[in-house]
Amino acid sequence: MTEYSVHEPTFSGTTDDDWSAPEEKDFDTNDLSDIASHFVLSSSGFDDPDRYRDLTLPVVGPDGQLNKHAVKTAYSGAHSVQQVDDIDDDTKSNAKDVLSDLADNFDDLDVND
C-alpha cells in the first residue's frame, strides 16, 4: 500500500472559477516543495517531493487561489480521494477531513456525506 502524506494546502484567497487540474508547467516555479503546497496528498512528502506525479488532489491553482470546484471534485467524483489507488482508510479519512475544512471557506459548498 502506498504511504500518502496529507496536509492542508496554503492559499491566498478563494475562487469559484472553472477548474482544470494544473500541470507542472502551469506553475511559475520549478520548486516542487512550493508546488506541493497546492495539493492535499503526496506519496513522497510535501517538504521535498520526488516527482510532480507524486502530488495528488490539487485544490489550489497556480495563482494561489483555493478553488471551490477543485475542493468538490477532490472530495467526491471521478478525480476524488475515493478514486486514489492503494490508499489506506485512515489516510482517506484524513484527506476528506482536510477537504471538508477547506469547503468551509465557501458559504455555499457542503461536501459532507
Rosetta silent file (secondary structure, phi, psi, omega in degrees, C-alpha in Angstrom):
SEQUENCE: MTEYSVHEPTFSGTTDDDWSAPEEKDFDTNDLSDIASHFVLSSSGFDDPDRYRDLTLPVVGPDGQLNKHAVKTAYSGAHSVQQVDDIDDDTKSNAKDVLSDLADNFDDLDVND
SCORE:     score description
SCORE:     0.000 S_00000001
   1 L     0.000  136.341  179.198    0.000    0.000    0.000 S_00000001
   2 L   -70.201  136.833  178.238    1.321    3.457   -0.889 S_00000001
   3 L   -91.173  102.503 -179.930    2.191    5.647    2.088 S_00000001
   4 L   -95.266  145.711  170.315    0.491    9.001    1.449 S_00000001
   5 E  -103.315  145.356  179.670    1.003   12.201    3.420 S_00000001
   6 E  -119.819  139.610  171.127   -1.927   14.574    3.930 S_00000001
   7 L  -153.093  162.735  177.268   -1.787   18.298    4.571 S_00000001
   8 L   -89.724  119.463 -177.420   -3.912   21.399    4.309 S_00000001
   9 L   -64.333  154.904  174.038   -2.741   23.479    1.350 S_00000001
  10 L   -91.948  148.208  179.392   -1.855   27.125    1.687 S_00000001
  11 L  -154.219  160.934 -176.422   -3.778   29.700   -0.337 S_00000001
  12 L  -107.879   -5.534 -179.096   -4.155   33.455   -0.642 S_00000001
  13 E   179.774 -174.674  179.891   -7.852   33.670   -1.482 S_00000001
  14 E  -127.288  158.212  178.723  -10.782   31.739   -2.904 S_00000001
  15 E  -150.125  153.919  171.148  -12.432   31.455   -6.284 S_00000001
  16 L  -118.244   25.401  174.788  -15.325   29.656   -7.922 S_00000001
  17 L   -62.078  160.344  174.500  -13.848   29.947  -11.426 S_00000001
  18 L   -53.384  150.032 -175.466  -13.932   26.912  -13.697 S_00000001
  19 L  -121.659  135.515  168.929  -11.363   24.326  -12.653 S_00000001
  20 L  -138.427  127.412 -176.825   -8.904   22.254  -14.592 S_00000001
  21 L   -55.193  131.774 -177.884   -6.189   20.411  -12.691 S_00000001
  22 L   -73.614  151.603  172.467   -2.877   22.205  -13.213 S_00000001
  23 L  -100.068  163.337 -177.599    0.119   20.664  -14.905 S_00000001
  24 H   -55.990  -38.385 -177.958    3.652   21.187  -13.656 S_00000001
  25 H   -67.655  -14.680 -179.294    4.348   23.699  -16.439 S_00000001
  26 H   -75.455  -16.141 -178.018    1.466   25.887  -15.198 S_00000001
  27 L   -89.910  148.645 -179.172    3.421   26.943  -12.109 S_00000001
  28 L   -84.243   15.303 -179.234    5.887   29.852  -12.104 S_00000001
  29 L  -141.467  156.782  173.565    8.426   27.758  -10.208 S_00000001
  30 L  -103.441   -0.538 -178.526   10.302   24.507  -10.582 S_00000001
  31 L   -77.200  106.592 -176.198   10.497   24.070   -6.796 S_00000001
  32 H   -64.660  -26.715  177.707    8.330   21.021   -6.110 S_00000001
  33 H   -68.996  -32.991  174.431    8.018   21.868   -2.413 S_00000001
  34 H   -69.909  -43.521  179.019    6.354   25.173   -3.397 S_00000001
  35 H   -63.907  -37.521 -177.710    4.115   23.408   -5.897 S_00000001
  36 H   -59.575  -25.653 -178.562    3.226   20.739   -3.310 S_00000001
  37 L   -67.803   -4.854  179.332    1.539   23.393   -1.165 S_00000001
  38 L   -96.091   -2.853 -172.635   -1.303   23.389   -3.730 S_00000001
  39 E  -117.669  159.981  178.477   -2.147   19.706   -3.142 S_00000001
  40 E   -96.509  -34.552 -177.196   -3.788   17.627   -0.401 S_00000001
  41 E  -121.223  146.618  172.593   -1.961   14.292   -0.919 S_00000001
  42 E  -144.505  138.064  177.391    1.612   13.324   -1.700 S_00000001
  43 L   -90.910   -3.362  178.750    3.177    9.893   -1.983 S_00000001
  44 L  -134.966   24.078  176.957    6.690   11.260   -1.353 S_00000001
  45 L    89.756  168.147 -178.981    6.086   14.038    1.181 S_00000001
  46 L  -105.266  -26.013 -178.774    5.454   17.759    0.907 S_00000001
  47 L   -68.913  -36.816 -177.741    8.806   19.198    2.017 S_00000001
  48 L  -154.317   68.838 -179.133   10.731   17.667   -0.883 S_00000001
  49 L   -61.290  148.321 -178.653    8.532   15.545   -3.184 S_00000001
  50 L   -71.112  -44.268 -175.362   10.381   13.291   -5.603 S_00000001
  51 L  -145.140  155.857  177.608    8.252   13.990   -8.686 S_00000001
  52 H   -58.356  -39.413 -176.610    5.265   16.105   -9.682 S_00000001
  53 H   -68.811   -8.554  174.168    3.215   12.968  -10.281 S_00000001
  54 H   -75.357  -15.496 -177.602    3.614   12.096   -6.567 S_00000001
  55 E   -90.879  132.787 -174.557    1.264   15.005   -5.802 S_00000001
  56 E  -134.302  151.541  178.730   -2.450   14.239   -5.791 S_00000001
  57 E    64.090   65.946  174.737   -5.685   16.177   -5.282 S_00000001
  58 E   -70.106  136.776  177.507   -4.814   19.713   -6.349 S_00000001
  59 L  -132.699  -10.919  178.109   -7.207   22.273   -4.868 S_00000001
  60 E  -115.987  125.540 -179.504   -5.209   25.497   -5.152 S_00000001
  61 L   -73.115  168.400  177.644   -4.487   26.855   -8.612 S_00000001
  62 L   -56.829  -20.900  179.011   -1.112   28.195   -9.720 S_00000001
  63 L   -81.783   -1.381  178.264   -2.468   31.666   -8.896 S_00000001
  64 L    87.184    5.800 -177.673   -2.668   30.721   -5.194 S_00000001
  65 E   -94.774  129.278  171.864   -6.483   30.690   -5.074 S_00000001
  66 E   -68.631  126.245 -174.170   -8.383   27.868   -3.364 S_00000001
  67 E  -103.340  123.678 -179.145  -10.858   26.684   -5.988 S_00000001
  68 H   -55.569  -45.370 -177.693  -14.379   25.728   -4.943 S_00000001
  69 H   -69.156  -33.044  177.960  -14.814   23.255   -7.820 S_00000001
  70 H   -67.551  -40.875  178.357  -11.455   21.632   -7.105 S_00000001
  71 H   -62.386  -46.034  179.841  -12.406   21.043   -3.468 S_00000001
  72 H   -62.246  -44.264  179.646  -15.708   19.491   -4.504 S_00000001
  73 H   -64.688  -39.853 -179.342  -14.027   17.310   -7.125 S_00000001
  74 H   -69.305  -28.235 -179.019  -11.321   16.185   -4.709 S_00000001
  75 H   -78.499  -44.438 -179.342  -13.928   15.228   -2.100 S_00000001
  76 L  -152.912  137.562 -179.934  -16.211   13.199   -4.368 S_00000001
  77 L   137.451 -169.524 -174.516  -16.247   12.426   -8.045 S_00000001
  78 L   -66.222  -24.689 -178.695  -14.147   10.926  -10.776 S_00000001
  79 L  -119.765   36.462 -174.165  -10.911   12.550   -9.535 S_00000001
  80 L   -95.862  173.889  176.158  -11.594   12.350   -5.812 S_00000001
  81 H   -59.456  -28.907  177.947   -9.797   10.859   -2.846 S_00000001
  82 H   -63.359  -26.206 -176.011  -12.208    7.919   -3.220 S_00000001
  83 H   -94.402   -3.227 -179.653  -10.583    7.130   -6.577 S_00000001
  84 L   -70.611  125.275  179.425   -6.956    7.205   -5.392 S_00000001
  85 L   -72.308  145.747  168.101   -5.458    3.746   -5.793 S_00000001
  86 L    60.231   43.633  178.868   -3.729    1.999   -2.951 S_00000001
  87 L  -116.654  136.525 -178.899   -4.651    4.416   -0.138 S_00000001
  88 L   -78.375  160.568 -174.563   -5.498    3.232    3.364 S_00000001
  89 H   -63.652  -36.958  179.561   -8.798    4.121    5.007 S_00000001
  90 H   -64.666  -44.132  179.455   -7.245    6.341    7.709 S_00000001
  91 H   -65.634  -41.180  177.165   -5.391    8.460    5.159 S_00000001
  92 H   -59.973  -44.120  179.057   -8.513    8.697    3.008 S_00000001
  93 H   -64.441  -41.588  177.730  -10.495    9.847    6.044 S_00000001
  94 H   -62.180  -42.024  178.912   -7.822   12.417    6.962 S_00000001
  95 H   -64.264  -41.566  178.754   -7.846   13.780    3.413 S_00000001
  96 H   -64.796  -35.973  176.548  -11.648   14.051    3.468 S_00000001
  97 H   -63.200  -43.682  178.280  -11.424   15.931    6.791 S_00000001
  98 H   -62.241  -45.147 -179.488   -8.975   18.419    5.255 S_00000001
  99 H   -64.169  -38.351  176.981  -11.217   18.850    2.213 S_00000001
 100 H   -63.272  -42.474  176.583  -14.261   19.357    4.434 S_00000001
 101 H   -62.564  -40.593  178.842  -12.373   22.054    6.365 S_00000001
 102 H   -65.196  -36.437  179.373  -11.370   23.709    3.084 S_00000001
 103 H   -61.910  -26.286  179.428  -15.001   23.645    1.909 S_00000001
 104 L   -64.394  -12.803  177.368  -15.873   25.798    4.927 S_00000001
 105 L   -76.311   -6.912  179.864  -14.161   28.688    3.106 S_00000001
 106 L  -120.549  125.873 -177.015  -17.167   28.775    0.760 S_00000001
 107 L   -61.615  -31.715 -172.462  -20.614   29.706    2.071 S_00000001
 108 L  -111.637   25.935  179.985  -22.477   27.515   -0.413 S_00000001
 109 L  -121.220  116.053  176.019  -20.299   24.382   -0.517 S_00000001
 110 L  -121.616  110.662 -176.545  -21.223   21.365    1.582 S_00000001
 111 L  -101.499   -8.856 -175.941  -19.143   18.311    0.777 S_00000001
 112 L   -63.493  141.618 -178.262  -20.005   16.153    3.783 S_00000001
 113 L   -63.451    0.000    0.000  -21.578   12.808    3.010 S_00000001
